[in-house]
């Protein structure tokens, strides 16, 4: 497995692959890998001749006062994990390599990015779309892999790929959870033991909603209120949002029907966590 730190070197390495007619799968990450990322790498391994994992903590998707500086980083550990999950190349550029100093161009979208996480993290998806576009242009993958935990990110990228005619298949893989239900996230490492315990309320609230819908409940407001009630019962939890939306358009739905996304964002202490459940009803 190769560790590559410049765009030029990566493009050259991939040119050979493409000339030999090989398919390329890209797994974009910000590193500090966990089982959720590894499941994406393994899936990419099964479906492509070559697998590239990008590891880049992207400054443009962090807002003022967010955790860009403290975001956990461990390239040696990540590289080892990529190797054992079957990656062929790890692309880990520095910020100066990824963005030219006087870069003034961004990729942005209306509507889809204003809701859910976009409402509390203005500019976040502009940063995500810009860096993902750059990665798509550098790697030119056949397939790109994203986790369902960032459900809005997946919806935004799918829409961007459609609107901008990228010839790339977007593959979404299910959320990987700890045994007690907490969705895996690099940010879980911020949680103190008491907060780690308190964070369980997030998945518990979602599982409760899932059960109620499976049992026949179809009122969106009712389910949303139940989620809010459950999360509010945990003193260390501060709700950012709980929404029941159409899984593709991300617009709120009153009657639960079709492809439904139940999405929540909650602050546990200083750590903002997101989680969701998708259902076909
Ligand atoms: O999901 C992430 O880790 C990031 O948002 C991504 C897609 C790698 C872009 O920086």
Boltz pocket constraint, residues with backbone or C-beta under 6 A from the ligand:
constraints:
  - pocket:
      binder: B
      contacts: [[A, 28], [A, 29], [A, 30], [A, 54], [A, 56], [A, 58], [A, 61], [A, 127], [A, 128], [A, 131], [A, 132], [A, 150], [A, 153]]
      max_distance: 6.0
